[in-house]
């Protein structure tokens, strides 16, 4: 029967109020009775043994009995089998911890209700021994966890277990510390899971400027993530249409649409990557003691690792898929359309990396906001400054790929121009060459798409491109396969260069047209009324300062007598022109020989 429990209750209910300790004992026994544990027989025995003066024998018997119970109730789970069967380790850990909790709570209750007959010292010693067993089991369970969710669930169970034991003054510091010691394991699992999300986001990205038509999507992808500052340069800020309270269904539906599609600088993977990064640090916060003084440091350092190893690493892998300089893939000769798409693809990745770099501080501040302790050392800002450089590699590699693809396309067109341009035409051509028309079309169709690039990158691309074209045009008459040059050929060369100079002028990039000064001065000299002006030192430096005398000499040595078909473009006769060329060649040889 439950007489023992009733006696204790009666003792505190007989009129004289019991002290606080006795009230705790009553409350303790009520809790035990509530879960079906009847302490009456034990305390009747205690009463008898105490009367006989043999409490020590009862104490020894109880310890022996409890050790026997421990061999049955405190058996460690076989986690190796769960790993082979791909089972959740928490499904085995929880019942084990519940038995441990019940065992020691019962021991504590017996000690508390025995009035000192059963001292707590022995229970504490056994708990210390059992704690080491629990630490070992938890360590094995953490190593066997196959995903982060299993570790979070395990941590939740362990903290509940420790919190319950804390109420009975059992020390659980070692158990909590052992679980915190597996933080790196949890971070590793989160990194791998986050990598899958990042790969999926990049795989489904066409790397085109994101266009949004729905106001809800605009709010979700842009406003909520605070990305509204990254509108495309050609895009004006737009606001969703509004409706009145009495609007019809059609009007309300229309209100959910933007008045015009909104185009962003970045592609659709950027909002996803930012959200994935936030999810990573949010999930990490569920495993970290947010009240710890170094909590912010742990969060921002793990986030930096995620940005560097996962996000930036996957961006670099996307860029490495197609390398214009790869020995296994030659872009030269490829379709212009395909190479153009590749250049725009690389440009978009570079832009994405640039924006992610600028959003690093925002991500670090979000990580800091999850902590319950203030960021007194400004760890978030310090880490953001370091992490901002993480994406510079992807940004620069994207730019290199973009420059490479663009240069490869231009090289392909110019190579055809080298063989197609006629330096000894049968007649004077008054239309641009086909290769120049193709090159101009490529430049005008492709380069406006680079307007979203940072100004310094965009201008560098323009300058490098025009310098490359200028150098190739200048070198054309001195190519090995060009053996004969008629002066009438420079008429078409002039028309071709005018088209290219027009492109440079239309870009409105300062001094871009000056990139073509070298071929322009050579062509103007060859088309001018006299070649002898190059021999005048003052004129040479003022008007033809970029003309290389050795290169000019090589060109003039290939000049033959102009065709008699049409000499309207020259003011001198054929004979006098030939004589002038021979004279200039002799004089140039002397100048070149003496290094002037």
C-alpha positions as CSV (number, residue, x, y, z in Angstrom):
1,X,0.0,0.0,0.0
2,X,0.9,3.7,-0.1
3,X,0.8,4.2,3.7
4,X,4.3,5.6,3.9
5,X,3.3,8.5,1.6
6,X,0.1,9.1,3.5
7,X,2.0,9.3,6.8
8,X,4.3,12.0,5.4
9,X,1.4,14.0,4.1
10,X,-0.5,13.6,7.4
11,X,2.5,14.8,9.3
12,X,2.4,18.1,7.5
13,X,-1.3,18.4,7.6
14,X,-2.0,17.8,11.3
15,X,-2.4,21.4,12.2
16,X,1.2,22.5,12.8
17,X,2.6,23.9,9.6
18,X,5.7,22.0,8.4
19,X,9.0,23.7,7.5
20,X,10.1,24.4,3.9
21,X,12.1,21.3,3.7
22,X,9.2,19.1,4.8
23,X,7.0,20.8,2.2
24,X,9.5,20.1,-0.5
25,X,9.5,16.4,0.6
26,X,5.8,16.2,0.4
27,X,5.8,17.8,-3.1
28,X,8.5,15.4,-4.1
29,X,6.5,12.4,-3.0
30,X,3.4,13.7,-4.7
31,X,5.3,13.8,-8.0
32,X,6.5,10.3,-7.5
33,X,3.1,9.0,-6.7
34,X,1.8,10.8,-9.8
35,X,3.9,8.6,-12.1
36,X,3.1,5.4,-10.3
37,X,6.0,5.1,-7.9
38,X,4.9,4.1,-4.4
39,X,7.5,5.0,-1.8
40,X,5.4,3.6,1.1
41,X,7.1,0.2,1.4
42,X,10.5,1.7,1.3
43,X,9.8,4.1,4.1
44,X,8.1,1.5,6.3
45,X,11.3,-0.6,6.0
46,X,13.3,2.5,6.8
47,X,11.2,3.0,9.9
48,X,11.7,-0.6,11.0
49,X,15.5,-0.6,10.4
50,X,15.9,2.7,12.1
51,X,14.0,1.4,15.1
52,X,16.3,-1.7,15.2
53,X,19.4,0.6,14.7
54,X,20.4,-1.2,11.5
55,X,19.9,1.6,8.9
56,X,23.4,0.9,7.5
57,X,22.3,-2.6,6.4
58,X,19.2,-1.2,4.6
59,X,21.5,1.4,3.0
60,X,23.9,-1.3,1.7
61,X,21.0,-3.4,0.5
62,X,19.5,-0.4,-1.4
63,X,22.8,0.4,-3.0
64,X,23.3,-3.2,-4.1
65,X,19.7,-3.3,-5.5
66,X,20.1,0.0,-7.3
67,X,23.3,-1.2,-9.0
68,X,21.5,-4.2,-10.2
69,X,18.8,-1.9,-11.6
70,X,21.5,0.2,-13.3
71,X,22.8,-2.8,-15.1
72,X,19.4,-3.3,-16.7
73,X,18.1,0.3,-17.0
74,X,21.3,2.1,-18.0
75,X,22.5,-0.1,-20.8
76,X,24.0,2.1,-23.6
77,X,22.3,2.0,-27.0
78,X,23.9,0.1,-29.9
79,X,24.5,3.1,-32.2
80,X,26.6,1.0,-34.6
81,X,23.5,-0.9,-35.6
82,X,21.5,2.3,-36.2
83,X,24.3,3.6,-38.4
84,X,24.2,0.4,-40.5
85,X,20.4,0.6,-40.7
86,X,20.5,4.4,-41.5
87,X,18.3,5.1,-38.4
88,X,18.1,8.4,-36.6
89,X,20.5,8.1,-33.6
90,X,18.2,10.3,-31.5
91,X,15.5,7.5,-31.6
92,X,18.0,5.5,-29.5
93,X,19.5,8.3,-27.5
94,X,16.2,9.6,-26.2
95,X,15.0,6.4,-24.5
96,X,18.4,5.9,-23.0
97,X,18.5,9.4,-21.5
98,X,14.9,9.0,-20.3
99,X,16.0,5.9,-18.3
100,X,19.1,7.7,-16.9
101,X,17.0,10.7,-15.9
102,X,14.4,8.5,-14.2
103,X,17.0,6.5,-12.4
104,X,18.8,9.4,-10.9
105,X,15.7,11.5,-10.1
106,X,14.4,8.5,-8.2
107,X,17.7,8.2,-6.3
108,X,17.6,11.9,-5.5
109,X,14.0,11.6,-4.3
110,X,14.9,8.7,-2.0
111,X,17.8,10.6,-0.6
112,X,15.7,13.7,-0.1
113,X,12.8,11.9,1.6
114,X,14.9,9.6,3.8
115,X,15.9,12.3,6.3
116,X,19.6,11.6,5.9
117,X,19.3,7.8,6.1
118,X,20.4,7.5,2.4
119,X,23.0,10.2,1.8
120,X,23.4,11.8,-1.6
121,X,27.2,11.3,-1.7
122,X,26.9,7.8,-3.3
123,X,24.4,9.0,-5.8
124,X,26.7,11.8,-6.9
125,X,29.6,9.5,-7.4
126,X,27.5,7.2,-9.5
127,X,26.3,10.2,-11.5
128,X,29.8,11.3,-12.2
129,X,30.6,7.8,-13.5
130,X,27.4,7.8,-15.6
131,X,28.2,11.2,-17.0
132,X,31.3,9.9,-18.7
133,X,29.3,7.2,-20.2
134,X,26.8,9.7,-21.5
135,X,29.6,11.8,-23.0
136,X,31.0,8.8,-24.8
137,X,27.5,7.8,-26.2
138,X,26.8,11.4,-27.3
139,X,30.2,11.6,-29.1
140,X,29.4,8.4,-31.0
141,X,25.9,9.7,-31.8
142,X,27.3,13.0,-33.1
143,X,29.8,11.4,-35.3
144,X,27.2,9.0,-36.7
145,X,24.7,11.8,-37.5
146,X,24.1,12.0,-41.3
147,X,22.5,15.5,-41.4
148,X,22.3,18.6,-39.4
149,X,18.6,18.0,-38.4
150,X,19.6,14.9,-36.5
151,X,22.2,16.9,-34.5
152,X,19.7,19.7,-33.7
153,X,17.2,17.1,-32.5
154,X,19.9,15.4,-30.5
155,X,20.9,18.8,-28.9
156,X,17.3,19.6,-28.1
157,X,16.9,16.2,-26.2
158,X,20.2,16.6,-24.4
159,X,19.5,20.1,-23.3
160,X,16.0,19.1,-22.0
161,X,17.7,16.2,-20.2
162,X,20.4,18.5,-18.7
163,X,17.7,21.1,-17.7
164,X,15.7,18.4,-15.9
165,X,18.8,17.2,-14.0
166,X,19.8,20.8,-13.1
167,X,16.6,21.0,-11.1
168,X,18.0,18.2,-8.8
169,X,21.4,19.8,-8.6
170,X,23.2,17.3,-10.7
171,X,26.1,18.8,-12.6
172,X,25.7,18.6,-16.3
173,X,28.5,20.9,-17.4
174,X,30.6,18.0,-18.9
175,X,27.6,16.8,-21.0
176,X,26.9,20.3,-22.3
177,X,30.5,20.9,-23.1
178,X,30.8,17.6,-25.0
179,X,27.9,18.5,-27.2
180,X,29.3,22.0,-27.8
181,X,32.6,20.2,-28.8
182,X,30.8,18.8,-31.8
183,X,29.9,22.3,-33.2
184,X,32.5,21.8,-36.0
185,X,30.8,18.6,-37.0
186,X,27.4,20.4,-37.2
187,X,29.0,23.2,-39.2
188,X,30.5,20.7,-41.6
189,X,27.0,19.1,-42.1
190,X,25.5,22.5,-42.7
191,X,28.2,23.4,-45.2
192,X,27.4,20.2,-47.2
193,X,23.7,20.8,-47.1
194,X,24.1,24.4,-48.0
195,X,26.4,23.4,-50.9
196,X,23.5,21.4,-52.4
197,X,21.2,24.4,-52.2
198,X,23.9,26.7,-53.8
199,X,24.5,24.2,-56.6
200,X,20.8,24.0,-57.3
201,X,20.5,27.8,-57.3
202,X,23.3,28.2,-59.8
203,X,22.2,25.3,-61.9
204,X,18.8,26.8,-62.4
205,X,20.2,30.3,-63.2
206,X,20.5,31.3,-66.9
207,X,22.8,34.2,-65.8
208,X,20.6,36.8,-67.4
209,X,19.5,40.1,-65.7
210,X,16.6,39.3,-63.5
211,X,13.2,40.7,-64.7
212,X,10.3,40.9,-62.3
213,X,6.7,41.5,-63.3
214,X,4.8,40.7,-60.1
215,X,4.7,43.1,-57.2
216,X,4.6,40.2,-54.7
217,X,7.8,38.8,-56.2
218,X,9.4,42.2,-56.2
219,X,8.6,42.6,-52.5
220,X,9.8,39.1,-51.7
221,X,13.0,39.0,-53.7
222,X,14.0,42.7,-53.7
223,X,12.4,44.7,-50.9
224,X,12.6,42.1,-48.2
225,X,16.3,41.4,-48.9
226,X,17.0,45.1,-49.3
227,X,18.3,44.7,-52.9
228,X,16.3,47.6,-54.4
229,X,19.5,49.6,-54.8
230,X,20.6,47.3,-57.6
231,X,18.3,48.3,-60.4
232,X,19.7,48.1,-63.9
233,X,21.2,51.4,-65.1
234,X,18.6,51.5,-67.9
235,X,15.7,50.8,-65.5
236,X,13.7,53.5,-63.8
237,X,12.3,52.8,-60.3
238,X,8.8,51.6,-60.6
239,X,6.0,51.3,-58.0
240,X,3.1,48.8,-57.9
241,X,-0.3,50.1,-59.0
242,X,-2.8,50.8,-56.2
243,X,-6.4,50.1,-55.8
244,X,-9.3,51.6,-53.8
245,X,-11.3,49.9,-51.1
246,X,-14.1,49.2,-53.6
247,X,-11.9,47.9,-56.4
248,X,-13.2,45.0,-58.5
249,X,-11.6,41.6,-58.6
250,X,-9.9,42.4,-61.9
251,X,-8.5,45.7,-60.5
252,X,-7.2,43.9,-57.5
253,X,-5.5,41.3,-59.7
254,X,-4.0,44.1,-61.8
255,X,-2.7,45.8,-58.6
256,X,-0.6,42.7,-58.0
257,X,1.3,43.5,-61.2
258,X,4.0,46.2,-61.7
259,X,3.2,48.9,-64.2
260,X,6.3,47.7,-66.1
261,X,8.7,44.8,-65.6
262,X,11.6,45.7,-63.4
263,X,15.1,44.7,-64.5
264,X,17.9,44.2,-61.9
265,X,21.6,44.1,-62.3
266,X,21.9,40.6,-60.9
267,X,20.5,37.3,-62.1
268,X,17.9,35.2,-60.2
269,X,20.5,33.2,-58.2
270,X,21.6,36.3,-56.1
271,X,18.5,36.6,-54.0
272,X,18.5,32.8,-53.5
273,X,22.2,32.8,-52.5
274,X,21.6,35.6,-50.0
275,X,18.6,33.7,-48.5
276,X,20.6,30.5,-48.4
277,X,23.4,32.2,-46.5
278,X,20.9,33.6,-44.0
279,X,19.3,30.2,-43.6
280,X,22.8,28.7,-42.9
281,X,23.6,31.1,-40.1
282,X,20.0,30.8,-38.7
283,X,20.3,27.0,-38.6
284,X,23.8,27.4,-37.0
285,X,22.3,29.6,-34.3
286,X,20.0,26.8,-33.2
287,X,23.1,24.8,-32.2
288,X,25.0,27.6,-30.5
289,X,24.7,29.0,-27.0
290,X,23.4,32.4,-28.0
291,X,24.1,33.8,-24.6
292,X,27.8,32.9,-24.9
293,X,30.2,35.9,-25.0
294,X,31.9,34.6,-28.1
295,X,28.6,33.7,-29.9
296,X,28.9,36.5,-32.5
297,X,32.4,35.5,-33.3
298,X,31.4,31.9,-33.9
299,X,28.4,32.9,-36.1
300,X,30.3,35.3,-38.3
301,X,33.4,33.1,-38.7
302,X,31.2,30.2,-39.8
303,X,29.3,32.4,-42.2
304,X,32.6,33.6,-43.7
305,X,33.6,30.0,-44.2
306,X,30.2,29.3,-45.9
307,X,30.6,32.3,-48.2
308,X,34.2,31.4,-49.1
309,X,34.1,27.6,-49.4
310,X,30.6,27.1,-50.7
311,X,29.2,30.2,-52.5
312,X,32.4,31.6,-53.9
313,X,33.7,28.1,-54.6
314,X,30.7,27.2,-56.7
315,X,30.8,30.4,-58.6
316,X,34.4,29.6,-59.5
317,X,33.4,26.1,-60.6
318,X,30.7,27.6,-62.9
319,X,33.4,29.9,-64.5
320,X,35.8,27.0,-64.9
321,X,33.3,25.0,-66.9
322,X,34.1,26.9,-70.1
323,X,37.5,28.6,-70.2
324,X,38.3,30.5,-73.5
325,X,42.0,29.8,-72.8
326,X,41.5,26.0,-72.2
327,X,43.7,23.9,-74.4
328,X,40.9,21.4,-74.9
329,X,38.4,24.0,-76.1
330,X,39.3,26.6,-78.8
331,X,37.0,29.5,-79.1
332,X,38.7,30.8,-82.2
333,X,36.6,30.1,-85.2
334,X,33.5,29.5,-83.0
335,X,30.2,31.1,-83.9
336,X,30.0,34.8,-82.9
337,X,26.6,34.2,-81.3
338,X,27.9,31.4,-79.1
339,X,30.9,33.4,-77.9
340,X,28.8,36.5,-77.3
341,X,26.5,34.5,-75.0
342,X,29.5,33.1,-73.2
343,X,30.9,36.7,-72.6
344,X,27.6,37.9,-71.3
345,X,27.4,34.7,-69.1
346,X,30.8,35.5,-67.6
347,X,29.9,39.2,-67.2
348,X,26.7,38.2,-65.2
349,X,28.7,36.0,-62.9
350,X,31.2,38.8,-62.3
351,X,28.3,41.2,-61.5
352,X,26.7,38.6,-59.2
353,X,30.0,38.2,-57.3
354,X,30.4,42.0,-57.1
355,X,26.9,42.4,-55.5
356,X,27.4,39.5,-53.1
357,X,30.6,41.1,-52.0
358,X,28.8,44.4,-51.3
359,X,26.1,42.5,-49.3
360,X,28.6,40.7,-47.1
361,X,28.2,43.4,-44.3
362,X,24.5,43.0,-44.3
363,X,24.8,39.2,-43.9
364,X,27.3,39.7,-41.1
365,X,25.0,42.1,-39.3
366,X,22.2,39.6,-39.6
367,X,24.4,36.9,-38.0
368,X,25.2,39.3,-35.2
369,X,21.5,40.1,-34.6
370,X,20.8,36.5,-33.7
371,X,23.1,36.6,-30.7
372,X,21.7,37.4,-27.2
373,X,24.9,39.2,-26.3
374,X,26.0,42.6,-27.8
375,X,28.8,42.7,-30.4
376,X,31.1,44.7,-28.2
377,X,34.2,44.0,-30.3
378,X,32.4,44.8,-33.6
379,X,33.2,41.3,-34.8
380,X,30.6,41.5,-37.6
381,X,32.0,44.6,-39.2
382,X,35.6,43.3,-38.9
383,X,34.7,39.9,-40.4
384,X,32.7,41.6,-43.2
385,X,35.7,43.6,-44.2
386,X,37.7,40.4,-44.6
387,X,34.8,38.5,-46.2
388,X,34.2,41.2,-48.7
389,X,37.4,40.2,-50.4
390,X,36.2,36.6,-50.7
391,X,34.2,37.2,-53.9
392,X,37.0,39.3,-55.5
393,X,38.5,36.1,-57.1
394,X,35.2,35.2,-58.7
395,X,34.6,38.8,-59.8
396,X,38.0,39.1,-61.4
397,X,37.9,35.6,-62.9
398,X,34.5,36.5,-64.4
399,X,35.9,39.7,-65.8
400,X,38.9,37.7,-67.3
401,X,36.5,35.2,-68.9
402,X,34.4,38.1,-70.2
403,X,37.4,39.8,-71.7
404,X,38.7,36.5,-73.0
405,X,35.5,35.6,-74.8
406,X,35.1,39.1,-76.2
407,X,38.7,39.1,-77.4
408,X,38.3,35.7,-78.9
409,X,35.3,36.8,-81.0
410,X,37.0,39.9,-82.1
411,X,40.1,37.9,-82.9
412,X,38.0,35.5,-85.0
413,X,36.5,38.4,-87.0
414,X,39.8,40.2,-87.4
415,X,41.5,37.0,-88.6
416,X,39.1,36.8,-91.4
417,X,39.7,40.4,-92.2
418,X,43.4,39.8,-92.5
419,X,42.8,37.4,-95.3
420,X,39.8,39.1,-96.9
421,X,41.0,42.7,-97.2
422,X,42.4,43.4,-100.6
423,X,45.6,45.5,-100.6
424,X,45.8,45.5,-104.3
425,X,42.2,46.2,-105.4
426,X,41.2,46.3,-109.0
427,X,39.2,49.4,-108.3
428,X,38.6,51.8,-105.5
429,X,36.1,50.5,-103.0
430,X,33.7,53.0,-101.4
431,X,32.0,50.7,-98.9
432,X,33.2,49.2,-95.6
433,X,34.7,45.7,-95.7
434,X,32.5,42.8,-94.7
435,X,34.6,42.0,-91.7
436,X,34.3,45.6,-90.4
437,X,30.5,45.5,-90.8
438,X,30.4,42.2,-88.9
439,X,32.8,43.6,-86.2
440,X,30.7,46.8,-85.9
441,X,27.5,44.8,-85.6
442,X,29.0,42.6,-82.8
443,X,30.3,45.6,-80.9
444,X,27.0,47.5,-81.1
445,X,24.9,44.5,-80.2
446,X,27.1,43.2,-77.4
447,X,28.8,46.1,-75.6
448,X,25.6,48.0,-74.5
449,X,24.8,44.9,-72.4
450,X,28.0,45.6,-70.4
451,X,26.4,48.9,-69.2
452,X,25.6,47.2,-65.8
453,X,29.3,46.6,-65.1
454,X,31.1,48.9,-62.7
455,X,32.3,52.0,-64.5
456,X,36.0,51.2,-64.2
457,X,35.5,47.7,-65.5
458,X,33.3,48.8,-68.3
459,X,35.7,51.5,-69.5
460,X,38.7,49.1,-69.2
461,X,36.8,46.6,-71.5
462,X,36.2,49.3,-74.0
463,X,39.8,50.6,-74.0
464,X,41.3,47.1,-74.2
465,X,38.9,46.2,-77.1
466,X,39.6,49.3,-79.1
467,X,43.4,49.0,-78.5
468,X,43.3,45.4,-79.7
469,X,41.4,46.3,-82.8
470,X,43.6,49.3,-83.5
471,X,46.8,47.2,-83.2
472,X,45.4,44.6,-85.6
473,X,44.3,47.1,-88.2
474,X,47.7,48.8,-88.0
475,X,49.5,45.5,-88.5
476,X,47.4,44.4,-91.5
477,X,49.5,45.9,-94.3
478,X,52.7,44.3,-92.8
479,X,51.3,40.8,-92.6
480,X,53.6,38.2,-94.4
481,X,51.0,37.3,-97.0
482,X,50.6,40.9,-98.1
483,X,53.3,41.3,-100.9
484,X,51.8,44.1,-102.9
485,X,50.0,47.3,-101.8
486,X,48.3,49.8,-104.0
487,X,47.7,53.2,-102.5
488,X,44.1,53.1,-103.5
489,X,43.6,50.3,-100.9
490,X,43.9,53.0,-98.2
491,X,40.7,54.5,-99.3
492,X,38.8,51.5,-98.1
493,X,41.0,51.3,-95.0
494,X,39.9,54.9,-94.3
495,X,36.2,53.9,-94.6
496,X,36.7,50.9,-92.4
497,X,38.5,52.9,-89.7
498,X,35.8,55.6,-89.8
499,X,33.2,53.0,-88.9
500,X,35.2,51.8,-86.0
501,X,35.9,55.4,-84.8
502,X,32.2,56.0,-85.0
503,X,31.6,53.1,-82.6
504,X,34.2,54.6,-80.2
505,X,32.5,58.0,-80.3
506,X,29.0,56.6,-79.7
507,X,30.1,54.9,-76.4
508,X,30.7,58.4,-74.9
509,X,33.7,57.0,-73.1
510,X,36.3,59.7,-72.7
511,X,39.2,59.7,-75.3
512,X,38.2,56.2,-76.5
513,X,38.5,57.4,-80.1
514,X,42.2,58.2,-79.5
515,X,42.8,54.4,-79.4
516,X,42.7,54.5,-83.2
517,X,45.2,57.3,-83.5
518,X,48.0,55.1,-84.8
519,X,46.2,53.5,-87.8
520,X,44.4,56.9,-88.4
521,X,47.7,58.8,-88.8
522,X,49.1,56.1,-91.0
523,X,46.1,56.0,-93.3
524,X,45.9,59.9,-93.4
525,X,49.6,60.0,-94.4
526,X,49.1,57.4,-97.2
527,X,46.0,59.2,-98.5
528,X,47.5,62.7,-98.2
529,X,48.8,64.9,-101.0
530,X,52.4,64.2,-100.1
531,X,54.3,61.4,-98.4
532,X,57.4,63.6,-98.0
533,X,55.9,65.4,-95.0
534,X,56.9,62.5,-92.9
535,X,60.5,63.5,-93.5
536,X,60.0,66.8,-91.9
537,X,60.8,66.4,-88.2
538,X,58.4,69.0,-86.8
539,X,55.5,67.8,-88.9
540,X,56.3,64.2,-88.1
541,X,56.0,64.8,-84.4
542,X,53.0,67.1,-84.6
543,X,50.8,65.2,-87.0
544,X,52.2,61.7,-87.2
545,X,53.7,61.1,-83.8
546,X,52.3,57.6,-83.5
547,X,53.6,56.4,-86.9
548,X,56.5,54.0,-86.5
549,X,59.1,54.7,-89.1
550,X,60.3,51.1,-89.4
551,X,56.6,50.0,-89.9
552,X,56.0,52.8,-92.4
553,X,59.1,51.8,-94.3
554,X,57.9,48.2,-94.4
555,X,54.6,49.3,-95.9
556,X,56.1,51.6,-98.5
557,X,58.5,48.9,-99.7
558,X,55.4,46.9,-100.7
559,X,53.8,49.8,-102.5
560,X,53.6,49.3,-106.2
561,X,52.6,51.6,-109.0
562,X,49.0,52.7,-108.5
563,X,46.4,51.3,-110.9
564,X,45.6,53.6,-113.8
565,X,41.9,52.7,-113.6
566,X,41.0,55.4,-111.1
567,X,43.4,58.0,-109.7
568,X,40.9,60.6,-108.7
569,X,41.8,60.2,-105.0
570,X,45.3,61.4,-105.6
571,X,46.5,64.9,-106.7
572,X,49.7,63.7,-108.3
573,X,50.3,61.7,-111.5
574,X,51.1,58.0,-111.4
575,X,54.8,58.6,-112.3
576,X,55.4,61.4,-109.8
577,X,53.6,59.4,-107.1
578,X,55.9,56.4,-107.7
579,X,58.9,58.7,-107.7
580,X,57.8,60.2,-104.4
581,X,57.4,56.7,-102.8
582,X,60.9,55.7,-103.9
583,X,62.3,58.9,-102.5
584,X,60.6,58.6,-99.1
585,X,61.7,54.9,-98.9
586,X,65.4,55.9,-99.4
587,X,65.2,58.7,-96.9
588,X,63.4,56.4,-94.3
589,X,66.0,53.8,-94.7
590,X,68.7,56.3,-93.7
591,X,66.6,57.5,-90.8
592,X,65.9,54.0,-89.6
593,X,69.6,53.0,-90.0
594,X,70.7,56.0,-87.8
595,X,67.9,55.3,-85.3
596,X,66.1,58.7,-85.8
